[in-house]
Amino acid sequence: MVTKANLPKIRFHDLRHTHASLMLQQGENIKLISERLGHSNVKITLDIYSHVLPNMQKDASNRLAIQLFNS
């Protein structure tokens, strides 16, 4: 069914990456995210499980522009 619908293959494990990335995007503490995923340290979470989402770069640029030009 997934192939017929031309949907990407998503493994259950991929949801862990999504979970970490979305929580980081929301500003959650990395230690909390790491513990939720059962990692022994935050390095695993940051290096393997977290990903920069497309809107995160734009949001960071917008916050910097506000800081520079509205203060």
C-alpha positions in Angstrom: 0.0 0.0 0.0 2.8 2.4 0.8 4.5 1.8 -2.5 1.2 2.2 -4.4 0.5 5.5 -2.6 4.1 6.7 -3.4 4.8 7.4 0.3 8.2 7.4 1.8 9.2 4.4 3.8 9.2 5.3 7.5 10.6 3.0 10.1 9.3 3.0 13.7 12.9 4.0 14.7 12.7 7.1 12.5 10.0 8.4 14.9 12.7 8.7 17.6 14.7 11.1 15.4 11.5 13.1 14.7 10.7 13.2 18.4 14.2 14.5 19.3 14.2 17.1 16.5 10.7 18.5 17.2 11.4 18.8 21.0 14.7 20.6 20.3 12.8 22.9 17.9 10.4 23.7 20.7 13.3 24.7 23.0 13.2 21.7 25.3 16.2 21.0 27.4 18.6 18.5 25.7 19.1 16.6 28.9 15.4 16.0 29.2 15.2 14.8 25.6 18.2 12.5 26.1 16.6 10.9 29.1 13.3 10.4 27.3 15.2 8.5 24.6 17.1 6.5 27.2 20.5 7.7 26.1 23.5 7.5 28.4 24.6 11.0 27.5 23.4 14.0 25.5 26.2 13.6 22.9 24.3 10.6 21.4 21.1 12.6 21.2 22.8 15.6 19.6 25.0 13.8 17.2 22.7 11.0 16.0 19.1 11.8 16.8 18.6 15.5 16.4 18.4 17.1 13.0 18.1 20.8 12.0 14.7 21.2 10.4 14.3 23.5 7.5 12.3 26.2 9.4 14.9 26.2 12.3 17.5 28.0 10.2 14.9 30.6 9.0 13.6 31.1 12.6 17.2 31.6 13.9 17.9 34.2 11.2 14.7 36.0 12.0 15.5 36.1 15.7 19.0 37.5 15.0 17.5 40.2 12.7 15.1 41.2 15.4 17.9 41.4 17.9 20.1 43.4 15.6 17.6 45.9 14.2 15.0 46.3 16.9 17.2 47.1 19.8 
